[in-house]
Amino acid sequence: MEPEDLDLMYLIENDTELWPNGQTTVPFSYYTLKKYLAENSHDIYQDRQLRLVIELADGISVGFVDLQHYEPRHHRAEVGIVVVPEQQRKGLATEALHLLSGYASTHLGIHQLYALVPEDNAASIALFQKCGYEKTATLKDWLVTPAGWQSVMVFQLVV
């Protein structure tokens, strides 16, 4: 990530519709996100996470694909992905996940990627299935949302 990605990061991190999918419960200030960019080592071995930017051919940033909860002993990491609404359904997320899995396997030695997908997120379910992820479990009442408790599906890809 570059300092130029701060505006996009601010928009995505503060999109309250995405909050039920993660652990965010309060907005992030520009200052907090700028400090994160400056202080993060961007080294998956140190931070146990890696955030990569999804860019169009002209260099415009349109989303993020993340490795988080990296577990070096077991060679696995959780995948997160978000693309701005106006750029969705154009194949960008599919391409980003394919590139990420190749990078994770070849350069990081990761054996397994997994994603936790809310059961009502049909687009994400279709995306992970299209990219070769297999649904292996359902975690009941995993997320609390404004509408109540929601289960998530576990999708795994052995790379």
C-alpha angles and dihedrals in degrees: 000000000000131000087253088067092063095096093052091045090051092052095047098042091049096046099116091199088067095048097086088061093061142018101277116122102158134046120260120232123226087246093056093048093045089051090049091053092048098045102037111100092213086221113128091205092057102033097033086225140070127197117199127188123236108219135183119234089265092057097256111145113231106166150334137259115198141194109205138165087034110191110197096186093057096031096233139122139182118246125220126180136180131173123187111259096247091057098045123114093031098104095258095120092048092051092045093052092048091050091046094051091050092048093045093051100039102037105023101034092233113164099188138029123191138183133199108216125186109243093238095052098099094170093056093044090053091046096053093044090050089052093054100261115146123218104236105165148000120228107209120225090353098150130042111216134175086264093051136263119348132193123225131212120228113224119190134191122189105207 
